[in-house]
Amino acid sequence: MNSPAMQAMMYDAHRKSVGVAYLLWFFLGSLGGHRFYTGKTGSAIAMLILTALGFAFSAVGLGFALLSAVGIWAILDAFLIPGWIRNANMLLAATLSSGNSPLP
C-alpha cells in the first residue's frame, strides 16, 4: 500500500477542495458548514449555536448582535479557507507518505 501510485490515489480520494469549501461557506456559512468540512468541528458547532441563538433571541433585540457577530466571523473565514485547505491537504500527504491510512 506504500507504492507511489497507491498514495496518489488515496490522496486524490481524500483531499479537500477549496471550491467545495467556498460553496459550503456561501450556502451554509452562518451554520458553520465550511468549518465542519475543514475539520474545525468545535468552532463549527459554536457558530451553529450562535446562529440558532441569534434567531431565537431576535424578538428581544439580542439576536441582531449575535447574528452580526456570526456574519463578521463568516466573512473573516472567507479569507482563511485557502490556508485551512492547504494545511489539511499537506497533513494528508504527510500521513500518506508515512504509510498511515488517512481514515480515522
Buried (B, 14 or more C-beta within 10 A) or exposed (E): EEEEEEBEEBBEEBEBEEEEBBBBBEEBBBBBBBBBBBEBEEBBEBBBEBBBBBEEBEEEEEBEEBBEBBBEBBEEBBEBBEEBBEEBBEEBBEBBEEEEEBEE
